[in-house]
Amino acid sequence: MSQQAHLRVRPGEVRGPSSEISELDKRIIEHLQLDGRRPFTQIATALGVSEATVRARTNRLIARGILQIVGVTDPLKLGFQQQAMIGVRCEASQLLEAAEVINAFPEVDHLVVTAGSYDLLVDVVCEDNEALLHFLADKLRRVAGVRETETFVYLRMLKQVYTWGTR
């Protein structure tokens, strides 16, 4: 996936029912999920609408926070040798505040509030083991409200896709 532009539809960004997104919007999103660099003219031809329609609808979806088009890279090929998922248990009264602080760390590429054994799941990308250690010891574990963490170091990424469709 290195250097390919992909579409990332962000869960939680749609504030209302999916009916706010038209069938045409969904088809546009699906085309962009396959190739975020696909020209609007090609999408328009495939969908039987004008390029202006595709452009306007794409811009509206972006402005509404429903989609973003980004270049997804392979961290290993960029020199980031260590990836991990970290389960975090927090003090209940400080959960959202802790999440806000953790979210600001540049190492964090995915953060979710969860139900279950952990309050937060944090995906991080680090240069190496030393950088991961620094993140854990000097940043994450010093955040107010963080009680404990468990780190799951990635040994091999088997699947990461952004083409889950629009349902």
WODAVEN-V652077 format. One record per run of one state. SS is the DSSP state (h for helix, s for strand, l for the rest). FROM is the first residue (numbers start at 1). LEN is the number of residues. Records with the same first field share a line. If there is no record, write none. Layout:
SS = FROM-LEN / FROM-LEN
This chain:
l = 1-3 / 9-9 / 21-2 / 35-5 / 48-3 / 64-4 / 73-2 / 79-3 / 91-1 / 104-4 / 114-6 / 127-2 / 143-3 / 154-14
s = 4-5 / 68-5 / 82-9 / 108-6 / 120-7 / 146-8
h = 18-3 / 23-12 / 40-8 / 51-13 / 75-4 / 92-12 / 129-14
